[in-house]
Amino acid sequence: MKSKGDNCSGPPDYAVSADPMAKTPSNMTNLELWEMIAARTDLIGGDCESREDGDVYRGPLKRIFIEESQVTFEMSWSATRPDDSDQWIVHHVHTFFTDIEGTRSTIDSNGKVDFFMKFLGPVVIFPKGQNNLDPATVKGLKLK
C-alpha cells in the first residue's frame, strides 16, 4: 500500500499528524471554550461589535472575565449607529454579559470570535488590529 492520505506518511512508517484526543473548539464544553477565549490576549484592544434591532454597537475590548455562570465583556468605550448609517455616536454602556451554558461561540481561522446572544443578536469580537473603529470618527467621544 502506498497511501499518503490523512494521518499516514506512507510505508514503511506511519505517523499520526494530529492527536485525536486533543481539545479543540469543536469538542470543548461551553465553559472550556469561554475560558480559552477569555485568556486570549490578542482580543484585548480588538473591537467587539453587536447588532440589536437595526442598531450596531461597537468598541474596543478592555477585558473578558468569567464569574459563576456568565462571561462578561467590558469595553474601554463604545459607540452606536443605525444599521443604515455611517455616523457613529458615543454610547454610554460599556459592559454586557451572556450566559455561558446558553451561548456557544465559534472561532474562525483569523481568530475572530462569533456568537449569538438571546434577546440581543449577533456579536463579533475581532482580534486587536483587525477592523478596529477609529475613535476620531465617533461623535461625542472624548478620550482621556
C-alpha positions in Angstrom: 0.0 0.0 0.0 1.4 3.4 -0.9 -1.4 5.6 0.5 -0.4 9.1 1.6 -3.8 10.2 3.0 -4.6 11.9 6.3 -2.5 10.7 9.2 -0.4 8.5 7.0 3.1 9.2 5.8 3.1 6.1 3.7 5.2 3.0 4.0 7.2 2.0 5.8 6.4 4.3 8.7 3.1 5.6 10.0 3.0 9.0 11.6 -0.1 10.3 13.2 -0.4 14.0 12.3 -2.9 15.0 14.9 -3.8 14.0 18.4 -7.3 12.6 18.2 -7.9 13.3 21.9 -6.7 17.0 21.8 -9.1 19.7 23.0 -10.3 21.8 20.1 -13.1 24.4 19.9 -15.4 21.9 18.4 -15.1 19.3 21.2 -14.8 21.7 24.2 -17.6 22.4 26.6 -19.0 25.9 26.5 -17.2 26.7 29.8 -13.9 25.4 28.4 -14.3 27.4 25.2 -15.2 30.6 27.0 -12.2 30.1 29.4 -9.9 29.7 26.3 -11.5 32.9 24.7 -11.2 34.9 28.0 -7.5 34.0 28.2 -6.7 35.3 24.7 -4.6 38.5 24.9 -5.0 39.1 21.2 -8.6 40.0 21.7 -7.9 42.8 24.2 -7.9 46.1 22.3 -9.8 44.5 19.4 -13.3 45.6 18.6 -16.4 44.0 20.0 -19.5 44.6 17.7 -23.1 43.7 18.4 -26.3 44.2 16.5 -29.7 44.7 18.0 -33.0 45.9 16.4 -31.3 47.7 13.5 -28.6 49.3 15.5 -24.9 48.5 15.6 -22.8 48.8 18.8 -19.0 48.8 18.8 -16.0 49.5 21.0 -12.5 48.2 21.9 -12.5 45.3 24.3 -10.9 46.1 27.6 -11.3 42.7 29.3 -13.2 39.5 29.3 -13.9 37.7 32.5 -15.9 34.8 33.8 -18.0 34.9 37.0 -20.1 32.0 38.1 -22.3 31.1 35.0 -21.7 34.1 32.9 -19.0 35.7 30.7 -18.7 39.5 30.8 -17.3 41.7 28.1 -16.0 45.2 29.2 -15.1 47.8 26.6 -12.9 50.9 27.0 -15.6 53.0 25.3 -18.5 52.3 22.9 -20.3 53.8 20.0 -23.6 53.2 18.2 -25.1 53.9 14.8 -28.2 52.8 13.0 -27.5 49.9 10.6 -28.2 52.1 7.6 -25.9 55.0 8.7 -22.1 55.7 8.7 -22.3 58.1 11.6 -21.0 56.7 14.9 -22.2 58.4 18.1 -20.8 57.8 21.6 -22.7 55.2 23.7 -22.5 55.1 27.4 -23.0 51.3 28.0 -19.6 49.7 28.1 -20.3 46.3 29.5 -22.5 43.3 28.6 -22.6 39.7 29.6 -24.0 36.4 28.4 -24.9 33.0 30.0 -22.1 30.5 29.4 -24.3 27.4 29.0 -26.7 29.1 26.6 -24.1 30.8 24.4 -21.9 28.8 22.0 -19.2 30.7 20.2 -17.2 29.9 17.0 -13.7 31.0 16.1 -12.7 31.5 12.5 -9.2 30.9 11.0 -8.3 34.6 11.6 -9.1 34.4 15.3 -12.4 36.2 15.1 -15.0 35.1 17.7 -18.7 34.9 16.7 -21.7 34.2 18.9 -25.4 34.9 19.2 -26.9 36.4 22.4 -30.5 35.7 23.2 -32.6 38.9 23.1 -29.6 40.9 21.7 -28.4 39.3 18.4 -25.1 38.5 16.8 -21.8 39.5 18.4 -18.3 39.5 16.8 -15.0 40.1 18.6 -12.2 41.0 16.3 -8.5 40.4 17.4 -6.6 43.6 18.0 -5.6 45.4 14.8 -8.3 43.7 12.7 -11.1 46.0 11.6 -10.9 48.5 14.6 -13.2 51.5 14.7 -11.3 54.8 14.6 -12.2 56.7 17.7 -11.8 60.0 15.8 -14.9 59.1 13.8 -17.2 58.8 16.9 -19.2 61.9 17.5 -19.1 63.0 21.2 -16.3 60.6 22.2 -13.7 62.3 24.5 -10.8 60.0 25.3 -8.6 60.8 28.4 
